[in-house]
Each structure stands twice: as C-alpha cells, then as structure tokens.
Amino acid sequence: MVSQYNDETVVGPRNLWNLSVTRSDILAFMVTEELDLQPDFVREVGGRLATGKLRHRETVREGLDNTLDAFLALMRGENVGKMIVKL
C-alpha cells in the first residue's frame, strides 16, 4: 500500500485500507485445489438433480434470430438464471 500512495493507478482492491483497518481477510477459493472432492460432488448433486430436489432456473429465447435480443436482455438483467438461446 505504501509503495502506491502517489500512484494514479493502484493495483489491488480499492478498499484495501478499510480491509487493513478492520483486520479483514481476503480469501480465495481455487477449484483446482478441491478436485479431489469432485466425485463426491457429482454423486451428490447429480442425485439431487435426478430426484428434483435441486432445481435450476433459466431464461430461454427461441431461435438464432433472437440472439441479439437475448444478449441485450442479459446485459439489462432481464434474465433469471442462465440466458439460453435455443436453436
């Protein structure tokens, strides 16, 4: 932080000072560090999807001609879950 006091562009979070003052932690989750858990995840989540206990929401637009409209709606936040263009 000290090395960047007078810099116009600061590398890192803009609120790094607040993180320091509140003694907060920044933690990162790396999927590659948890690959050993993948078989358990696939078994558990796959089972829940199959039984309907876990559901997902998506917005579907039909046809290639609606791709632009789907993209613009996505940018405006008009979708629920994933935005899918069904061909």
Beta strands, then each sheet from edge to edge (+ up, - down):
strand 1: 58-62
strand 2: 82-86
sheet 1: 1+ 2+
end
